[in-house]
Amino acid sequence: MEPVLPITLALPERGSRQILRSMHQQMRTAIVDGRLSAGLRLPGSRTLAEQCGVSRNCAMAVYDLLLSEGLVAARAGGGTFVSDIYLADPPRAAADRTSLLLPRWRHAPTVLRPSAAAQFDYDFVVGLPDTTQFPFDTWRRLDARSLRQLERAPAEYAAPEGRAALRAAIAKHVSFARAVACSGTDVLVTSGAQQAFDLLARIFIEPGVTRVAIEDPGYPPLRWALESSGAVLVPVPVDAEGMVVDRIPADARLICVTPSHQFPMGPAMSLQRRMALLAFAREHGSLIIEDDYDGEFSHSSQPLDALKSLDRADSVFYVGTFSKSLFPGLRLGYVIAPAWARAALVGAKQRSDWHGAVAAQDTLAAFIDDGDLARHIRKMRQVYSQRKQILVQALQRHLPGKLSVIPSEGGLHIAALLGDEDQAMQVVAAAAEAGIRVEPLSQYALAAAPPNGLVFGLGLIPTHLIDQAVLRLTLSPPSGQ
């Protein structure tokens, strides 16, 4: 029998735009104080919606928020259950042992957890590519060949810097696609861009001392890697030309940028600003971490080359990943590093996890060498470019004067600023009730007054649904606000 919610939720009046927030807060409080006990099976989203008199999309959005906080857990085919959020000791009797943690781990960032699929009619989630058009048949064939080759080879650990064939393939690809002159010896293979950030932080950051300039708003996983290593973070604002170089402190040891497609605002760093950044690094002895976030998907006829291609002082560490061009589950990325830092990075990689999965590396090497990566990127560049064009036109047609789209020349998302009469968090909540997932710019910012805007991802929204999604999206503020 389908369970029912054993507590009564007091919800605001229909049309108040506060229903989603109220349901989430009340269920969260009930879980934390034990009224919804650990292990309790919660009603399905349809049953919850009927019991509370709300839309199913609203009920699913509530569960999604609780899931992201780790307060509930979804079991495949088995429903949604309340998580055990306490230690074995009763909360009041358990000793506070947080002092045993290193200072940088006492306020660790919230763990991002996968959200259940197909929760929204229209999904503008950021950072995920469209995998429905990926050539998985080709990948399976190459993967089977890699496994057959491994079957004939003796068992051994691989080199920490990565398989030679993959390093050579990455160098060839980056040299052609991003104008970065390099060879396989310059490449270190990592478990995604996240490990690349972690390794760089390990070898350059002295806890509590090293000052690191980061974009604000910026990419949270990069910030987490720096925080975990004890870096002193210095947020630097972003404008239409990218990071504002004039605002970087002179004592910044590291400077982290996304110059090809700034995350999350969108603009590419201008050539003048790039030259100013490189000059700053030379003058102050700083190092630059270039995160080429979705840089492959330029929609411009003359895209700017990578910042690394302009570096003449061996100060830029170029970080790339295949999570956007292929699929996130692959967990393969890379660092192209100056020769003087290569040994330290390889040593840090070996001490971290020794080396990545060999079969996946061999498969990816063949996928690149056979031209499949380049073909797939060309195809998806057209898909994302079309989606971006349709989305921008729909926003201008259906919401004139409500949103100001920030110009960008590529990538898997666009950002738009709201007017003073609308608040991003209220728009996001209203959109969720309407079956639309969209994200606020504020969740990527550190500033006390973050940009009031939205970010629209292009990966999971089918092209033919974009206009319908924008038509449904409401930007009217809640009544009484």
C-alpha positions as CSV (number, residue, x, y, z in Angstrom):
1,M,0.0,0.0,0.0
2,E,1.2,3.5,-0.9
3,P,2.2,5.3,2.3
4,V,0.8,8.7,3.3
5,L,2.6,11.6,5.0
6,P,2.1,11.1,8.7
7,I,2.1,14.8,9.5
8,T,-0.1,17.7,8.4
9,L,1.5,20.5,6.4
10,A,0.0,24.0,6.8
11,L,0.4,25.6,3.4
12,P,-0.2,29.1,2.3
13,E,-3.0,30.1,0.0
14,R,-2.9,29.1,-3.7
15,G,-1.2,31.7,-5.9
16,S,1.1,32.9,-3.1
17,R,4.2,31.4,-4.8
18,Q,5.4,30.3,-1.3
19,I,4.0,26.7,-1.4
20,L,7.2,25.0,-2.5
21,R,9.3,26.9,0.1
22,S,6.8,26.2,2.8
23,M,6.5,22.5,2.1
24,H,10.2,22.1,2.0
25,Q,10.8,24.0,5.2
26,Q,8.1,22.0,7.1
27,M,9.2,18.6,5.9
28,R,12.9,19.5,6.6
29,T,12.0,20.6,10.2
30,A,10.0,17.4,10.7
31,I,13.0,15.2,9.6
32,V,15.5,17.1,11.7
33,D,13.4,17.0,14.9
34,G,12.5,13.4,14.4
35,R,8.8,13.6,13.7
36,L,9.6,11.9,10.3
37,S,11.9,9.2,11.6
38,A,14.9,7.6,9.9
39,G,13.9,4.8,7.5
40,L,10.3,6.0,7.1
41,R,9.1,5.5,3.6
42,L,7.6,8.7,2.2
43,P,4.6,8.8,-0.1
44,G,5.3,9.0,-3.8
45,S,5.2,12.4,-5.4
46,R,1.8,11.8,-6.9
47,T,0.4,10.8,-3.5
48,L,2.1,13.7,-1.7
49,A,0.7,16.1,-4.3
50,E,-2.9,14.7,-3.9
51,Q,-2.6,14.8,0.0
52,C,-1.4,18.4,0.0
53,G,-3.5,19.7,-2.8
54,V,-0.5,20.8,-4.9
55,S,0.9,20.0,-8.4
56,R,3.0,16.9,-8.8
57,N,5.8,19.1,-10.1
58,C,5.8,21.0,-6.8
59,A,5.9,17.7,-4.8
60,M,8.8,16.4,-6.9
61,A,10.7,19.7,-6.4
62,V,10.3,19.4,-2.6
63,Y,11.8,15.9,-2.7
64,D,14.6,17.1,-5.0
65,L,15.5,19.7,-2.4
66,L,15.4,17.3,0.5
67,L,17.5,14.8,-1.6
68,S,20.2,17.4,-2.4
69,E,20.5,18.1,1.4
70,G,20.9,14.4,2.2
71,L,17.7,14.4,4.3
72,V,16.0,11.7,2.1
73,A,17.3,8.9,-0.1
74,A,15.8,7.5,-3.2
75,R,16.0,3.7,-3.8
76,A,15.7,2.5,-7.3
77,G,12.2,1.0,-7.7
78,G,11.7,1.2,-3.9
79,G,10.5,4.8,-3.2
80,T,11.9,7.6,-1.1
81,F,13.0,7.2,2.5
82,V,14.0,9.5,5.4
83,S,17.8,9.4,5.9
84,D,19.5,8.6,9.2
85,I,21.0,12.1,9.8
86,Y,22.2,11.4,13.3
87,L,25.1,9.5,14.8
88,A,24.5,6.4,16.9
89,D,24.6,8.5,20.1
90,P,21.5,10.6,20.9
91,P,22.0,14.2,19.7
92,R,22.2,15.7,23.1
93,A,24.5,13.0,24.6
94,A,27.0,12.9,21.7
95,A,30.2,14.8,22.3
96,D,31.0,17.7,19.9
97,R,34.1,16.3,18.2
98,T,34.3,18.9,15.4
99,S,37.4,20.3,17.0
100,L,39.2,17.2,16.0
101,L,38.7,18.1,12.3
102,L,41.3,20.2,10.6
103,P,40.1,23.8,10.4
104,R,39.4,23.8,6.7
105,W,37.1,20.8,7.1
106,R,34.9,22.1,9.9
107,H,32.7,24.0,7.4
108,A,33.0,21.7,4.4
109,P,30.8,22.5,1.5
110,T,27.5,20.7,1.0
111,V,27.9,17.5,-0.8
112,L,26.3,17.6,-4.2
113,R,24.1,14.5,-4.8
114,P,22.5,13.3,-8.0
115,S,18.9,14.3,-8.4
116,A,16.3,12.0,-9.6
117,A,15.8,12.1,-13.4
118,A,12.8,13.5,-15.2
119,Q,11.4,15.6,-12.3
120,F,10.6,18.6,-14.4
121,D,8.7,19.1,-17.7
122,Y,11.4,21.5,-18.8
123,D,14.9,21.2,-17.4
124,F,17.4,24.1,-17.7
125,V,19.9,22.6,-15.3
126,V,23.5,23.9,-15.7
127,G,26.6,21.8,-16.3
128,L,25.2,18.7,-18.0
129,P,25.5,17.8,-21.7
130,D,23.0,16.2,-23.9
131,T,24.1,12.5,-24.1
132,T,21.1,11.4,-26.2
133,Q,23.1,12.1,-29.3
134,F,26.4,10.5,-28.1
135,P,27.6,7.6,-30.3
136,F,27.5,5.0,-27.6
137,D,27.7,2.1,-30.1
138,T,31.0,3.4,-31.3
139,W,32.2,3.8,-27.7
140,R,31.1,0.2,-26.8
141,R,33.1,-1.1,-29.8
142,L,36.2,0.7,-28.8
143,D,35.8,-0.2,-25.1
144,A,35.5,-3.9,-26.0
145,R,38.7,-3.6,-28.1
146,S,40.5,-2.0,-25.1
147,L,39.4,-4.8,-22.8
148,R,40.6,-7.4,-25.3
149,Q,44.0,-5.7,-25.4
150,L,44.2,-5.6,-21.6
151,E,43.2,-9.3,-21.4
152,R,46.4,-10.1,-23.3
153,A,48.7,-7.8,-21.2
154,P,50.2,-8.8,-17.8
155,A,48.7,-7.3,-14.7
156,E,50.5,-4.1,-13.6
157,Y,49.9,-0.6,-12.3
158,A,50.0,2.1,-14.9
159,A,51.9,5.4,-15.0
160,P,50.4,8.1,-12.7
161,E,50.6,10.7,-15.5
162,G,48.2,8.6,-17.7
163,R,48.4,6.3,-20.6
164,A,50.9,7.4,-23.2
165,A,48.4,7.0,-26.1
166,L,45.8,9.1,-24.4
167,R,48.3,11.8,-23.4
168,A,49.4,12.0,-27.1
169,A,45.8,12.1,-28.3
170,I,44.9,14.9,-25.9
171,A,47.9,16.9,-27.0
172,K,47.0,16.5,-30.6
173,H,43.3,17.4,-30.0
174,V,44.1,20.5,-27.8
175,S,46.8,21.7,-30.3
176,F,44.2,21.6,-33.1
177,A,41.0,22.7,-31.3
178,R,42.4,25.2,-28.8
179,A,45.7,26.3,-30.4
180,V,47.7,25.1,-27.4
181,A,51.1,24.0,-28.6
182,C,52.0,20.9,-26.6
183,S,53.0,17.3,-26.7
184,G,52.0,14.2,-24.8
185,T,54.8,14.8,-22.2
186,D,53.1,18.1,-21.2
187,V,49.8,16.3,-20.4
188,L,48.8,14.8,-17.0
189,V,45.6,12.8,-17.1
190,T,43.3,13.3,-14.1
191,S,39.9,12.1,-12.8
192,G,38.0,15.0,-14.2
193,A,38.8,18.7,-13.8
194,Q,38.0,18.5,-10.1
195,Q,41.1,16.3,-9.4
196,A,43.2,18.6,-11.5
197,F,42.2,21.6,-9.3
198,D,43.0,19.5,-6.2
199,L,46.4,18.5,-7.4
200,L,47.3,22.0,-8.3
201,A,46.1,23.2,-4.9
202,R,48.2,20.5,-3.2
203,I,51.5,21.6,-4.7
204,F,51.0,25.4,-4.6
205,I,48.9,26.3,-1.5
206,E,50.4,26.8,1.9
207,P,47.4,26.6,4.3
208,G,46.4,30.0,5.7
209,V,49.0,31.8,3.7
210,T,48.6,31.5,0.0
211,R,46.2,34.1,-1.4
212,V,44.2,33.0,-4.5
213,A,42.2,35.3,-6.7
214,I,39.0,33.7,-8.0
215,E,36.2,35.0,-10.1
216,D,33.0,36.1,-8.3
217,P,30.6,34.7,-9.3
218,G,32.5,31.6,-10.2
219,Y,32.7,27.8,-10.4
220,P,32.0,26.3,-7.0
221,P,34.0,23.0,-7.4
222,L,37.2,25.0,-8.1
223,R,36.5,27.1,-5.0
224,W,36.0,23.9,-2.9
225,A,39.3,22.4,-4.0
226,L,41.1,25.6,-3.0
227,E,39.3,25.9,0.4
228,S,40.1,22.3,1.2
229,S,43.7,23.1,0.8
230,G,43.5,26.1,3.1
231,A,43.8,28.8,0.5
232,V,43.0,32.4,1.4
233,L,40.4,33.2,-1.3
234,V,40.1,36.7,-2.7
235,P,36.9,37.2,-4.8
236,V,37.5,39.3,-7.9
237,P,34.5,40.8,-9.8
238,V,33.6,39.9,-13.4
239,D,32.4,42.3,-16.1
240,A,31.6,42.1,-19.8
241,E,35.3,41.4,-20.6
242,G,35.9,38.8,-17.9
243,M,37.8,39.0,-14.6
244,V,38.6,42.6,-13.7
245,V,42.4,42.4,-13.6
246,D,42.7,45.8,-11.9
247,R,41.0,44.3,-8.8
248,I,43.4,41.4,-8.4
249,P,45.6,41.9,-5.3
250,A,49.3,42.2,-5.9
251,D,50.1,39.4,-3.5
252,A,47.8,36.8,-5.2
253,R,50.0,33.7,-5.7
254,L,47.4,32.0,-7.9
255,I,44.7,33.4,-10.2
256,C,41.9,31.2,-11.4
257,V,39.9,32.1,-14.5
258,T,37.4,30.6,-17.0
259,P,38.4,32.8,-20.0
260,S,36.7,31.0,-22.8
261,H,33.2,31.1,-21.4
262,Q,33.1,32.6,-17.9
263,F,31.2,30.5,-15.5
264,P,28.4,31.4,-14.8
265,M,28.0,34.8,-16.4
266,G,29.0,33.7,-19.9
267,P,31.3,36.3,-21.6
268,A,34.6,35.4,-23.0
269,M,37.6,37.3,-21.7
270,S,38.6,39.9,-24.2
271,L,42.1,39.8,-25.8
272,Q,43.0,43.1,-24.1
273,R,42.0,41.6,-20.7
274,R,43.9,38.4,-21.4
275,M,47.1,40.3,-22.2
276,A,46.6,42.4,-19.1
277,L,46.2,39.3,-17.0
278,L,49.4,37.7,-18.4
279,A,51.3,40.9,-17.8
280,F,50.1,41.0,-14.2
281,A,51.3,37.4,-13.7
282,R,54.7,38.3,-15.1
283,E,55.0,41.4,-13.0
284,H,54.0,39.8,-9.7
285,G,55.3,36.3,-10.2
286,S,51.7,34.8,-10.1
287,L,50.5,31.6,-11.6
288,I,47.3,31.2,-13.6
289,I,44.9,28.2,-13.5
290,E,42.9,28.3,-16.8
291,D,39.7,26.3,-16.5
292,D,38.6,25.9,-20.1
293,Y,35.0,25.3,-19.1
294,D,33.0,24.1,-22.1
295,G,35.5,26.0,-24.3
296,E,35.0,23.5,-27.2
297,F,31.5,24.8,-27.8
298,S,32.2,28.2,-29.3
299,H,29.3,29.6,-31.4
300,S,31.5,32.3,-32.9
301,S,33.0,32.1,-36.4
302,Q,36.3,33.4,-34.9
303,P,36.6,32.1,-31.4
304,L,39.4,33.3,-29.1
305,D,42.2,30.8,-28.5
306,A,43.0,29.5,-25.1
307,L,44.8,31.8,-22.7
308,K,47.6,29.1,-22.6
309,S,48.3,29.8,-26.2
310,L,49.4,33.3,-25.4
311,D,51.6,32.4,-22.4
312,R,55.3,33.0,-22.9
313,A,56.4,32.9,-19.3
314,D,55.3,29.3,-18.4
315,S,52.8,30.7,-15.9
316,V,49.5,29.1,-17.1
317,F,48.2,25.7,-16.1
318,Y,45.5,24.7,-18.6
319,V,42.8,22.4,-17.2
320,G,40.4,20.6,-19.5
321,T,37.7,17.8,-19.1
322,F,35.6,15.5,-21.2
323,S,32.6,15.8,-18.9
324,K,30.9,18.4,-21.2
325,S,32.1,17.2,-24.6
326,L,31.4,13.5,-23.9
327,F,29.6,12.6,-20.6
328,P,30.2,13.3,-16.9
329,G,30.4,9.6,-15.8
330,L,33.6,9.2,-17.8
331,R,35.5,11.2,-15.1
332,L,38.5,12.0,-17.2
333,G,40.2,15.4,-17.4
334,Y,43.8,16.7,-17.8
335,V,46.3,19.4,-17.0
336,I,48.7,20.8,-19.5
337,A,51.5,22.1,-17.2
338,P,54.8,23.9,-17.7
339,A,57.8,21.6,-17.7
340,W,59.1,23.0,-14.4
341,A,56.0,21.8,-12.4
342,R,55.4,18.5,-14.2
343,A,57.3,16.3,-11.7
344,A,55.5,17.8,-8.7
345,L,52.1,17.2,-10.3
346,V,52.9,13.6,-11.2
347,G,54.1,13.0,-7.7
348,A,50.9,14.5,-6.3
349,K,48.8,12.4,-8.6
350,Q,50.6,9.2,-7.6
351,R,50.0,10.0,-3.9
352,S,46.4,10.8,-4.6
353,D,45.1,7.7,-6.4
354,W,48.2,6.4,-8.3
355,H,46.5,6.4,-11.7
356,G,43.1,6.5,-13.4
357,A,41.1,3.6,-14.9
358,V,43.2,2.1,-17.7
359,A,40.4,0.8,-19.9
360,A,38.6,4.1,-20.1
361,Q,41.8,5.9,-21.0
362,D,42.6,3.5,-23.8
363,T,39.0,3.8,-25.1
364,L,39.1,7.6,-25.1
365,A,42.5,7.6,-26.8
366,A,41.0,5.5,-29.7
367,F,37.9,7.7,-29.8
368,I,40.1,10.8,-30.3
369,D,42.5,9.2,-32.7
370,D,39.7,7.8,-34.9
371,G,38.2,11.3,-35.2
372,D,35.0,10.5,-33.3
373,L,35.6,13.2,-30.6
374,A,36.0,16.0,-33.2
375,R,32.9,14.8,-35.1
376,H,30.8,14.7,-32.0
377,I,31.9,18.1,-30.9
378,R,31.1,19.6,-34.3
379,K,27.7,18.0,-34.2
380,M,26.9,19.2,-30.7
381,R,28.3,22.7,-31.3
382,Q,25.5,23.1,-33.9
383,V,22.9,21.7,-31.5
384,Y,23.8,23.9,-28.6
385,S,24.2,27.0,-30.9
386,Q,20.7,26.4,-32.2
387,R,19.3,25.9,-28.7
388,K,20.9,29.1,-27.5
389,Q,19.5,31.1,-30.4
390,I,16.0,29.7,-29.9
391,L,16.2,30.4,-26.1
392,V,17.4,34.0,-26.5
393,Q,14.7,34.7,-29.1
394,A,12.0,33.1,-26.8
395,L,13.1,35.2,-23.8
396,Q,13.0,38.3,-25.9
397,R,9.6,37.4,-27.4
398,H,7.7,36.2,-24.3
399,L,9.4,38.2,-21.5
400,P,10.3,41.5,-23.0
401,G,11.8,43.9,-20.5
402,K,11.9,41.2,-17.8
403,L,15.2,39.6,-18.5
404,S,18.5,41.0,-20.0
405,V,20.5,38.3,-21.6
406,I,24.2,38.6,-21.0
407,P,26.0,38.3,-24.4
408,S,28.2,35.2,-24.8
409,E,29.7,33.4,-27.8
410,G,29.5,29.8,-26.7
411,G,29.1,27.2,-24.0
412,L,26.4,25.1,-22.6
413,H,24.5,27.8,-20.7
414,I,23.4,31.4,-20.9
415,A,22.8,33.9,-18.0
416,A,20.3,36.7,-17.8
417,L,19.8,39.5,-15.3
418,L,16.4,40.3,-13.8
419,G,15.0,43.8,-13.2
420,D,14.5,45.3,-9.8
421,E,10.9,44.2,-9.6
422,D,11.7,40.4,-9.7
423,Q,13.9,38.4,-7.3
424,A,15.7,35.4,-8.6
425,M,14.9,33.0,-5.8
426,Q,11.2,33.7,-6.0
427,V,11.3,33.2,-9.8
428,V,13.1,29.9,-9.3
429,A,10.5,28.7,-6.8
430,A,7.6,29.8,-9.1
431,A,9.3,28.1,-12.0
432,A,9.6,24.8,-10.1
433,E,5.9,24.9,-9.3
434,A,5.3,25.3,-13.0
435,G,7.5,22.3,-13.9
436,I,10.6,24.2,-14.9
437,R,14.0,23.9,-13.4
438,V,16.2,27.0,-13.7
439,E,19.0,28.2,-11.4
440,P,19.8,31.5,-9.7
441,L,23.1,33.3,-10.4
442,S,23.4,33.9,-6.7
443,Q,24.2,30.3,-5.9
444,Y,27.6,30.8,-7.6
445,A,28.5,34.1,-5.9
446,L,30.4,35.0,-2.7
447,A,29.6,38.7,-2.7
448,A,27.1,40.0,-0.2
449,A,25.0,41.5,-3.0
450,P,25.2,38.8,-5.8
451,P,23.8,39.3,-9.3
452,N,20.1,39.1,-9.5
453,G,19.6,36.8,-12.4
454,L,19.1,33.3,-13.7
455,V,21.2,30.7,-15.5
456,F,19.7,28.5,-18.3
457,G,21.5,25.3,-19.2
458,L,21.2,24.0,-22.7
459,G,22.1,20.3,-22.2
460,L,18.9,18.7,-21.0
461,I,16.3,20.8,-22.6
462,P,15.2,19.4,-26.0
463,T,15.3,22.0,-28.8
464,H,11.6,21.7,-29.6
465,L,10.5,22.4,-26.0
466,I,12.5,25.6,-25.4
467,D,9.8,28.0,-26.6
468,Q,7.1,26.2,-24.6
469,A,9.2,26.4,-21.5
470,V,9.8,30.1,-21.7
471,L,6.1,30.7,-22.5
472,R,5.2,28.9,-19.2
473,L,7.9,30.6,-17.2
474,T,6.5,33.4,-15.0
475,L,8.5,36.3,-13.7
476,S,5.8,38.0,-11.7
477,P,6.8,38.5,-8.0
478,P,4.7,36.7,-5.4
479,S,1.7,38.7,-4.2
480,G,2.4,40.8,-1.1
481,Q,6.2,40.9,-1.8
